[in-house]
Amino acid sequence: MKKPNNYAKIIFLFFLIQWISCAKESFAPENDWHLGKKLADIPFTKISTEKGNDYYPQVYKIMIRQPIDHKDTSKGFFWQKLYLAHKGFERPMALITEGYSAPYHYISEIANFTQANQLIVEHRYFGESKPDSMLWSYLNLEQAAADLHHIKESFSKIYTKAWLSSGISKGGQTTVAYKYFYPQDVVVAIPYVAPLTFAREDPRVPEFIASKAGNEKSRKKIADLQLLLLQNKQKLLPEFEKLAESKGWTFNNVGGLESAFEHGVLELSFVIWQWGYDVDKMPDKIQPTDSLFSFLSYADPFSFFSDDEAEKLKPYFYQALTEIGIYTYETKSLLPYLKFAQNPDFEFTLQNLIPIPYSNQSNLKINQWIKDNGNNFIYIYGNYDPWYAAGIEPDTLKTNSFSMILPGGSHRTRLHSFGKSAQNKVRDSLSIWLDVEIISENK
């Protein structure tokens, strides 16, 4: 038999490759490059393309229309900002529940860990997600959870595999509330360093700072520094004024420079343990002032009380003072040296805004539901973080949820902070709950 010539082979291979490509296109359940068309079919969205990266080649900024009141659309609507990052239609979706603004796209740890698609959701009333008319009474856990439910319903038509949710700090609180109000929306919830308070100013936080954060020596060093700062307040105020001017801080809402100084000194113990600052770097003596203010600039307990910060975080403070709670300070030993902060609270942050009365009922109901029915949660904490004082404790006899608590960890604690065996425990649990393969380099 005569053998085919090389030209005939090339023609045959060309058409074979074309046929295989067309067959793959025809029989694949979905093609990732159809994503833009699918997004355009979601009603009431505005979509723009963002710069992708090697991990997420396709990234979109999406504004989705939300009711101000999900129970009564006559109250009007607003546009809520999302960032969608596409990995593949056969991968799960990680819904990242921000507690504040979402100024840019990033790769979250949990989406990276599970090789998931990702939706970052800016919280209502923050950043670009504000209604024209700020009807403050609709800034609450239930309405924020309804926002997420609407997003899930809209995008689950495209992403049909398992969904998980995750958030950090206040974003973690949002994750927990979302699963409480809509338990079937996501299979798994991974809140990081999320508090669940039961009082407007939760007393467990200062009690924790006074007795459980760090060790006795480090706690005493912080307490001694706070006392020295207040004892030498008049001597230090000129240096503090220079620091404030260099930072552009003004303190009209909290009551002026001296009031801000006192509040900042009280805040110092919280800040040090929250962010895991090195206590050994703290000055042992009040002088020289250069070294003292160098440390204070490093730890920065003062900007929290500035006018700019109060305005930027007004939605947070509104939620804290009406529903989700905040902390307070231990002042008993420092009262003789306090003129403005003897009974400190955060009402100054709301300025002329009159909030609805505080109620802890939502958090109490969420806490009881977590203990009775809160399955498929993984809680991540650092045990020196003051917010750990209000940490969630799952009932391991009633549910399959568990906590990961990092010894010496702070509010910066993440999954990668733990050892390989702990990470593998999370990976194994997520693989089962999500019913998806999660590749591990450790096995």
Summary of the structure (lengths in Angstrom):
residues: 443
radius of gyration: 25.9
end to end distance: 54.2
largest distance: 108.4
contacts: 1414
relative contact order: 0.10
helix: 47%
strand: 14%
